[in-house]
Amino acid sequence: MKVSRIILFMGALMPLCAVAHGGGLDGYGCHHNRKQGGYHCHRGENAGKQYATKADMLKDLPKAQK
């Protein structure tokens, strides 16, 4: 019984290891992709979007957020 609880607990923690990284994000929730080039966002208005440069992302933001 105790072992099954430990296994269940560890299984519940596994998805936390597979989430997207949060490190290195700027104030817009984005960062440069060092391996493939470009700039993409994980959080905020542009989450999930990719751009060639940060300047391109800034053009896509509403004026109120700049």
N, C-alpha and C positions, 0 to 999 in steps of 0.2 A: 504494500500500500504506500509506504513512504517513498519507495523508488519510483512508483508511477507518478507521484506528485512532482518529484524532481524532474522527471522526463517531461511531464506536461508543462512545468514552469520553463524549462529550457526551450521547449518547442515554441512557447509563446514569445520568447525573446528573439528567436531566429529572424523573424521579419525585420526587426530593428537593425540587423546587420546588413540587410539588403537595400535599405533606402538610399536615395540619391544623396550625394555629398552636400554638405552645407558650407563647407569651408571655402574661404577665398571669394565669397560673394561681395559685391559692392553694395552701395546703398539702394540700388535699384533691384537687388536680388539676382544680379547677373555676373558673369565673369568671362574672361577670354579662355578659349579652348587651346591650350598650349600644344596638344598633340596633333590636332587636325586643323587648327587655325579657326578664325571666326570668333564670334561672341554670342553667347546664349544665356537665357534666363531660366531660373528655377522658381523664382517667387515674384510676386507683384503683378502689375498690369500685363507684363509681357511674358509671364511664365509659359514655358514650352516653345517660345519663339526663338529663332536663330537669325543672326545678322552677320554681315561681313565685318562690321566694326561697331564700336560703341557709339560712334557718331551717327550711324544709321539707326541704331535703337533710339537715340535721343530724338531723332526726327519723327519717330513713330509715337512718341509720348504726347499726351495732351499737354497744352501749354501750362496748365495749373500745376503739373508735377515737376516741371523743369527747375 
